[in-house]
Amino acid sequence: ALRQLAASSGMPLESLLFGMFGATVYWLAQQADLLVGAMPLAAPGKVLPLRWTVDARCSLGQMVAQADAALRAAAQHADALPEALMAVGQPGAVHPNAFFQFGNGEVAAPARPYDLFVHASDAPEGLTLQAHFNASLLDAATVRRWLNLYVSAGARWGADAGISLAAAFALTDADRDLLAAFNASELAIETGLR
């Protein structure tokens, strides 16, 4: 469904998946000013910081179109970016904590470790996601839930191209079950007054 959505919108699949990643980061952090790293196919070997401001009232499709524009512009100007921009520890360096890469199955992780690194691969058998994360900040179950949220938002968008961010990122049944289990109490609760 996402390949068809990319084709019908005239957007590369890479941009669509990157935009969904940005939307997921926005939804989880609830920060309108996003700074996400990307290694686009159009600029091989370049790690690009991409910044855009999210309007929470826009649809998922509109947000992905914004991300596509940011990704294309950054790739066009990749050679003009000063090397110091992404140099670790340099004054003025820009270091996104979330990083996205699209490829053909080969993971070429950037040298700098990121708090969250997601690689999406397009293969004949389907799209795959691989995540690496900072284990001192995140745990595997949390990252797995985030990836499931990314996948379910993509499926919802594939079914409804005009879906809002809130509807795309609504709780999944698995999240509801997790919350119910977390909030379950085995203790008897007194309801009468003394």
C-alpha positions as CSV (number, residue, x, y, z in Angstrom):
1,A,0.0,0.0,0.0
2,L,2.9,2.4,0.8
3,R,4.6,1.8,-2.5
4,Q,1.3,2.6,-4.3
5,L,0.8,5.7,-2.2
6,A,4.3,6.9,-3.1
7,A,3.7,6.2,-6.8
8,S,0.3,8.0,-6.8
9,S,1.7,11.0,-5.0
10,G,4.8,11.3,-7.2
11,M,7.0,11.0,-4.2
12,P,10.0,8.6,-3.8
13,L,9.4,5.8,-1.4
14,E,12.4,7.0,0.6
15,S,10.8,10.4,1.2
16,L,7.5,8.8,2.2
17,L,9.2,6.5,4.7
18,F,11.4,9.3,6.0
19,G,8.4,11.6,6.4
20,M,6.6,8.9,8.4
21,F,9.7,8.6,10.6
22,G,9.6,12.3,11.2
23,A,5.9,12.2,11.9
24,T,6.5,9.3,14.4
25,V,9.3,11.3,16.1
26,Y,7.0,14.3,16.3
27,W,4.1,12.3,17.7
28,L,6.3,10.6,20.4
29,A,8.1,13.8,21.4
30,Q,5.3,16.3,20.8
31,Q,7.9,18.8,19.7
32,A,6.9,20.9,16.7
33,D,10.5,21.8,15.7
34,L,12.0,18.6,14.4
35,L,15.7,17.9,13.7
36,V,16.2,14.5,12.2
37,G,19.3,13.1,10.5
38,A,19.1,11.4,7.1
39,M,21.5,9.7,4.7
40,P,19.5,10.1,1.4
41,L,20.1,8.0,-1.7
42,A,20.6,11.2,-3.6
43,A,23.6,12.1,-1.4
44,P,25.4,8.8,-0.8
45,G,27.8,8.9,2.2
46,K,26.4,12.2,3.4
47,V,24.7,12.6,6.8
48,L,22.3,15.5,6.5
49,P,20.6,17.3,9.4
50,L,17.0,18.1,8.3
51,R,14.9,20.6,10.3
52,W,11.3,21.4,9.7
53,T,8.4,22.7,11.8
54,V,5.4,20.5,12.2
55,D,1.9,21.9,12.1
56,A,-0.1,19.5,14.2
57,R,-3.3,20.3,12.3
58,C,-1.9,19.0,9.0
59,S,-2.6,15.5,7.7
60,L,0.0,12.8,7.7
61,G,0.2,13.2,3.9
62,Q,0.9,17.0,4.3
63,M,3.6,16.3,6.8
64,V,5.3,13.7,4.6
65,A,5.2,16.2,1.7
66,Q,7.0,18.7,4.0
67,A,9.6,16.1,4.8
68,D,10.0,15.2,1.1
69,A,10.7,18.9,0.3
70,A,13.2,19.1,3.1
71,L,14.9,15.9,2.0
72,R,15.1,17.0,-1.6
73,A,16.5,20.4,-0.7
74,A,19.1,19.0,1.7
75,A,20.2,16.5,-0.9
76,Q,20.6,19.2,-3.6
77,H,22.8,21.3,-1.3
78,A,24.7,18.4,0.4
79,D,28.0,19.3,-1.3
80,A,27.7,22.9,0.0
81,L,27.4,21.8,3.6
82,P,30.5,22.6,5.6
83,E,32.2,19.4,6.9
84,A,32.1,21.0,10.4
85,L,28.4,21.0,10.4
86,M,28.3,17.3,11.3
87,A,31.7,17.0,13.0
88,V,31.3,15.6,16.5
89,G,32.3,18.0,19.2
90,Q,32.8,21.0,16.8
91,P,31.3,24.4,17.8
92,G,28.1,24.9,15.8
93,A,27.8,21.3,14.8
94,V,24.2,20.0,14.4
95,H,23.6,16.6,15.9
96,P,20.1,15.1,15.6
97,N,19.4,12.3,18.1
98,A,17.1,10.4,15.7
99,F,18.5,9.2,12.4
100,F,16.8,7.6,9.3
101,Q,18.3,5.7,6.4
102,F,16.7,4.0,3.4
103,G,18.4,1.5,1.3
104,N,18.5,-1.9,-0.4
105,G,19.1,-4.0,2.7
106,E,22.7,-2.9,3.4
107,V,22.9,-1.0,6.6
108,A,25.6,1.7,6.4
109,A,25.3,3.2,9.8
110,P,26.9,6.6,10.3
111,A,30.1,6.7,12.4
112,R,28.5,8.8,15.1
113,P,26.2,6.8,17.4
114,Y,22.6,8.1,17.5
115,D,20.0,7.6,20.2
116,L,17.8,6.1,17.6
117,F,18.8,4.8,14.2
118,V,16.2,3.3,11.9
119,H,17.1,1.7,8.5
120,A,14.3,0.9,6.1
121,S,14.9,-1.5,3.3
122,D,12.8,-2.1,0.2
123,A,13.0,-5.7,-1.0
124,P,10.7,-7.7,-3.3
125,E,9.3,-9.5,-0.3
126,G,8.4,-6.3,1.4
127,L,9.6,-3.4,3.4
128,T,11.7,-4.1,6.5
129,L,12.8,-2.0,9.4
130,Q,15.9,-2.4,11.5
131,A,16.6,-0.3,14.6
132,H,19.7,0.4,16.6
133,F,19.4,2.5,19.8
134,N,21.2,3.8,22.8
135,A,20.5,1.2,25.4
136,S,21.4,3.6,28.2
137,L,18.3,5.7,27.2
138,L,15.9,3.3,25.5
139,D,14.9,-0.3,25.9
140,A,14.0,-2.8,23.3
141,A,10.4,-3.1,24.2
142,T,9.9,0.7,23.8
143,V,11.7,0.8,20.5
144,R,9.6,-2.2,19.3
145,R,6.4,-0.3,20.3
146,W,7.6,2.8,18.4
147,L,8.3,0.8,15.3
148,N,4.9,-0.9,15.6
149,L,3.4,2.6,15.8
150,Y,5.3,3.6,12.7
151,V,4.0,0.5,10.8
152,S,0.4,0.9,12.0
153,A,0.4,4.6,11.0
154,G,1.7,3.7,7.6
155,A,-1.1,1.0,7.2
156,R,-3.7,3.5,8.3
157,W,-2.4,6.1,5.9
158,G,-2.4,3.5,3.1
159,A,-6.1,2.9,3.8
160,D,-6.9,6.7,4.0
161,A,-4.6,9.1,2.3
162,G,-6.2,12.1,4.0
163,I,-5.8,10.8,7.6
164,S,-5.0,13.2,10.3
165,L,-1.9,12.8,12.5
166,A,-4.0,12.0,15.5
167,A,-5.9,9.3,13.7
168,A,-2.8,7.8,12.1
169,F,-1.1,7.6,15.5
170,A,-4.0,6.5,17.6
171,L,-3.3,3.8,20.1
172,T,-3.1,0.3,18.6
173,D,-5.0,-2.6,20.2
174,A,-1.6,-3.9,21.5
175,D,-1.0,-0.5,23.2
176,R,-4.5,-0.6,24.8
177,D,-3.8,-4.1,26.1
178,L,-0.5,-3.0,27.5
179,L,-2.1,0.0,29.3
180,A,-4.9,-2.2,30.6
181,A,-2.4,-4.7,32.0
182,F,-0.3,-1.9,33.5
183,N,-3.3,-0.3,35.2
184,A,-4.8,-3.6,36.4
185,S,-4.9,-3.9,40.1
186,E,-5.1,-7.1,42.2
187,L,-5.8,-5.1,45.3
188,A,-9.4,-4.8,46.6
189,I,-10.5,-1.2,46.6
190,E,-12.7,0.0,49.4
191,T,-15.6,2.0,48.1
192,G,-17.5,2.8,51.4
193,L,-16.8,5.6,53.7
194,R,-15.8,5.1,57.3
